């Protein structure tokens, strides 16, 4: 499928972004590990969250949908009635979060296969495999060492491990399952990136009164989880996703008009809310009041240096904004953007370059200067964030822009085209 985008002269209106993928999937994992009935309101409907639902059902959990809510009923740990094979689709967060959970099954001497779709097979999981092997799991890589699909058996045990911090998902996976182990777990994190996502995980542990300690030792982050704990069933309303909201926010900043973005909770721990303060620093007129953002046209943006280590998902959006900022913008310290659904540093350099932007690809980021963009046929690299960011660029470009692999938006933001057009944009999804 393709997104076909026309230059848009003006936008306006009110929109409410979809719910958080990261929070929805964390909620599903905890509800699976808790014994009882949990209720999740305002859950995100997307390919990634459906993959998480399917995985949890494959582990014997009963999940019923009621409008925008999920009723999750589980027997807790040890998990019972698990299928012999489960599939996490192309969801990196689901794949990594569920791997240690598979060591908390009742019949854990029986092998279970964790399969996935093609894109996920190319994404790294070796550091997590190494950690889980050292904690007692027998893991066989069925196609390529260090990648899914994998076969897992054994019981997740206590111990002390080191884990690579390039993606926060390895650590969060261990933090979520760790309290259910019989015995304590000590995790030493080497070079922790994406810290706000870890803070988000820890907030869930805090809500559940889980005992753990986090401290620094020789410059490294250390987490010590007390074992033999359990999760309680809960009721939770999932907040708006700042990652998805970023495209709406950026469009409102870049195009003439006035836009209100609703249900914005600035107390949320999602790191991607930082895009608001970054855009304000660049000169954008954004007012925060009563859980709403009011964004007005007319402000000149100027280039700045942005350390995006904590917010790698924002690199594509910020790269487009940078093409409209006076002077030069540097997006730095975000090498972790190269190990997402695609290499986003390269995908954005390629797409924006094809549209006439001055963009220089660096090892850990991008250098971008103000540019006049023109329409072009560009590759979306089957990456939802690349596709949606290049659509933003198409709204600014003279002529027509066509973006391939547009079906990728269903991963996190199926309503993207509808919501952007609601504001007055000109985007079509073509099969």
N, C-alpha and C positions, 0 to 999 in steps of 0.2 A: 504493500500500500504506500501511497505518497501523500504528503501534505503539500498543497499548492497554496501559496501565500501571495497576496497582493499588497502593495504599499498602502498603508492606512493613514488617512489624514488627521483623524480625530477619534477619540474614544471617550466613554463616560458611562456612569451607572454604578450599581452596587452588586457585589458578588461575595459569596462565602466559599473559601477554598475547601477542598476535601480534607478528610481526617488524616492523621499522621500514620504513615506506613510503619515507621519504627515503633511507635507506641502500640499500634494494633497488634503487631506480631509479638512484642514483648508480653502483652496482655494474654495472647493466646497460649504462649509457652507457659506462663505462670498458672493460668487456669487449668492447663493440662497436668501440671505437677501438683496442683492443689486437690485435696479430696473433698468433693462436694459440688455445689452448683454456683457457678460464677455468671454474672451478667455484664456484657460489654455493650455499651451504647455508642452510637455514632461511629461504628467501625467503617474503615475504608473498604470499598468494593473495588478490587483491582486484581490483576493476575498474580501479583506477589502475595497478597493476603489470601487469595483463594488457594494458592499453593500451600500456605501455612495451615489453612483450615483442613485441606486434604491430608496433610501430613499428620495432624493431630488426630483426625478421625482414624487414620491408619494405625495409630497407637492405642486404639480402643476407646477414645473419647467420643462422647455423644455431643454433637453441635447442631443446634437448631437456630434457624434464622427467623427473626420476627421484625419485619421492616428493616430499619437500620441497626438493629441490635442482634447480638448473638447470645444464645443461652448455652453455656459450656458445662457439661456434667462429666466429672472424672472420678475414678476411684483413687487417684493420686499415686504416689510412689510406694511400692513398685508398680509400674504400669502393666496392665493386664489386657489380654485379648489383642495383642499386636499382630498386624499383618506380617507376612514374610518379606514383602517388598513394598517400599514407599517411594514416592517421587516428589522432589522439591521444585520441579520446574526449572525456571531460570532465576530463582530467588536466592541470592547470595546470603542474605540475612537468615532466611529459613534454613538453608543447608547447614550453615555454620552453627546456628543456635541449637539445632536438633541433634547434632552429632554426639555431644556428651549425654544428652537425654537418653540416647539409645543404650547407654550403660546403666540405666535405672529401670530396666524391664524385669518382670518377674521371671520369665523363662529366658534369661540372658545367655544361657549356654547355647541356645539356638541362634544361628546366624540370621541377621536381618540385612537386606540389601537396601542401601540408600542410593537411588538413581536420580538423574536430573536430565534436563534438556541440554541441547548442544552448547549454548552459550556458557552455561555454568560449568561445563566440563573443562573449559579453558581457564577458569578462575582458580587462583591458588588456595589450597587448604592444607598444604604440607606442614606448616608450623603447628596447626591444630591437631593433625594426625599424630605428629611426634609427641605432643603433650599428652594426648589421650592414650597412646600406647604406653607411655611411662606411668600412666595411672591405671593400668590393668586391662585396657581394652585390646582385643585382637582385631586389627583392621587390615583388610586386604584391598588394595586398589585394583579394580577389575579391568581397567583399560590402560591407565597411565599412572605411574607412581606420583603421589602428591596431588592427585585430582580425583574427583568423583567420575563414575559411580564407585562405591565402596561396599564391602561386606563387613559388618561389625558383629562381634560377639563379646561376651565377658561382662564383668561388673566394674563400674566406675569406683575406684578406690581412692583413699586419702593419700596424701604425699606432698612433695614440694616440686614445683616445676618452674621452668622459664618459658615465656611465650613472647613471640615477636609482636610488637605493638604497632606495626605499619597500618594494619586495619584494626579498629577497636572491636570488631565483631568476634575475634578469637577470644579476647578477654571477657567480653560480655557473655559469650556462650558458657564459659567456665564459671562466671559469677552466678549465673542463673541456676545452673545444675549443682554447683558446689555445695550448697547448704544441705542437700539431700544425701550426700555421701556419708557413710559410716566412718567418722573420723575427720580430722581437720585437713584443710587444703590451704597450702601456701603458694601464691602465684607471684612470681617476679616478672615484671614486664620490661622488656628491652625497648626503649625509645617509643614511649606511648604517643600515638597520634589520635586525632579525633576525640579528644578528651570529653567534649560535651555528651557524646553518646554513652560514654562510661558513666558520667554523672547521671544520665537518664536511667541507666540500669540500676545504679546504686539507690536512686530515689525509690524504685520499686522494692528493693530490699528493705529500705527504711520503712516503707508503708507496711511491709509484712513483719516488721520487728525482727528481721534476721540479724544475727550477731556476726559482725565482721569488723576488721580493722584495715585501714588504708594509711600507709605511711611511706616516706621516702627513705631510701637507704643507698648510699653511694650514687646518688643521682638517678636511681631507678625507682619506679613505683612498685610497691609491694602490697599485696592484698592477702589477708589471713582470714579465712572463713571457718567458723566453727561448724563441725559436722553434726549429724543426727538431728537436723532441724526439719521443719515441714512448713509448707505454705498453706494458708487459709483461703477458702473461696472468697470472692470479693465482687463488688459492683463498681464499674468504672466507666466514665464517659471519656471517649478518646478525643483529644484536642485537635485543632486544625494543624495541618502539615505545613510548616514554614518552607520546606523544600518546594512543594507544589505552589505555594503562595508566591514564591519568588518570581515566577513568570508573570503573574498578574501585577505584582508590585513593580517589576521592571518595565512592563508595558505602560503602566500608568505614569512612570517617571519619564519615559522616553518619548511618549506621544502626547500631543496637545489634548487637553480635556481635564475633567475632574472625576476621580474614581474613589469610591468608598469600599474598603475591603473589611468584611465583618467577621466577628467571632475570633478576633486575634487576642490571644492570651500571652502577654509579654512576660508573665511569670514562668512560662513553660521553659523546660531545660533544653529544648532543641537548639543545638548550636547554630542552625541555619537562620534563626531569627536575627543573627548578627548582620544579615544583609541590609536590614533597615538602617542601622547605625552607619554602616559603610556608605550607603547611598546618601544619607544625610551629610556625612563628611565630604562626599563628592559634590554636594550642593543641592541635592534634591529637596523639594518642599513636601515633607511627610509629617503630618500631625497625628499623634497617638492619643486617643481619648475614648473612654467608655468601650474598651475592647474593639475599637475600630481604627483603621488607618484612613486618613483623608489625604489624598495625594493630588496635588495641583500642578499644572503645567507652568512653564515660563521661567524656570530656573536653569542657568547655565551650569553644566557639570564640568568638573575639572579632574584631571588624572591624579591618582595617588598610588602609593605602594600598599598592597593588600597582602598580609600574611594569611593565607587560606588553609593552613595546616589543619585547623579544627573544622573547617567547612569545605571539604573537597567537592561536595555535590553542588556547591555554589559557583565553582570555576566556570562552567559553561554560561550561566546567566551573567556573571560579572564580566566575562570576556566580551559579550555583546554590548553591555553598558559601556565598556571601555572604548568601543569604537566611536562613541558619541561624546566622549569627554575631552575637553581641551587639553592639549599636551600629551603626556605619556602616562600610561597606567602599567604598573608592574604587579603581576599576581605571582607570589613567591611561596616557597616552602611547602609545596603541595604535590610532591612526587607521588603521594598516595592516590592522586587522581588518575594515575596510570594503571591502577589495578581494579578499576570498577568494571561495569559491564563492557566497557571498551577503554582504551587509552584516551581519556578525555582531553588531555593536553594536546595530543595529536589530532583528535577528531575536530576540536574547535579551531585549531590552527589551520587545518585543511579546509574546513567549511567556510570560515570567515575569509581566509585567503582567496578562495575561489570567488567570493563575493566582493573582492576589491579591497579588503581591509589590510592595513599594515599590521602584521602580526608576526612575531618572532617566537619560535618555540625554544624554550629552555629545558634543561633537565628536570627542573622542579617547578615549572610554571610557564608564564607567557609574558611577553612585553608587547603592548598594543598602543598604537597612536590613533588619534581621531581620524576617521576615514569616511569617504563617501562610498556607500555600499550600492551594488547593483545586483539585480536578480540573477540567479544561476541555478543549475541543477547540482545539488550537493548530496553527499552521502551522510545518512543519519547513523551509520555504523550499528544499527540495531540497538541503539542506546536511547532510552527514554529521555534522559536529560540533554543529550546532544540534539535530538530531534526537536524538543520543545524550545531550546535556546536558539537554534537556527531559525525556527519559526518566528521568534522575536526579531531576529535580524532581517527576515523577509518583510516584516511590517515596515521597516525603515528603508528598504532598498528600492531603487527605481526599477520598475519592471516586475516580472514574475519570478518567484523562487519556488523550486520543487525540491522536496526533501524525501529521500528514500527511507525505507523501513519504518514508516510512520506508525505501524501497528505497535511499535515499542511503547507508545504512550500508555497503552493499557496496563503496563506494569505497575504504574503508580497513580496515573491521572487520566482515566478513561474519558472524563468529561472536559478535557482540555480544550478541544475545538469548540464545543458548545459554549463553554464559559467565556472563552476569548471573544467569540462572535457576539455573545450577549453584551459585551462592552463596546461592540462596533468594529471589531477587527474583521478582516476578510481572509478567512482560512477555510479551505475545503479539504476533506479527507476523501481521497480517490482510491478505489480498489484497482 
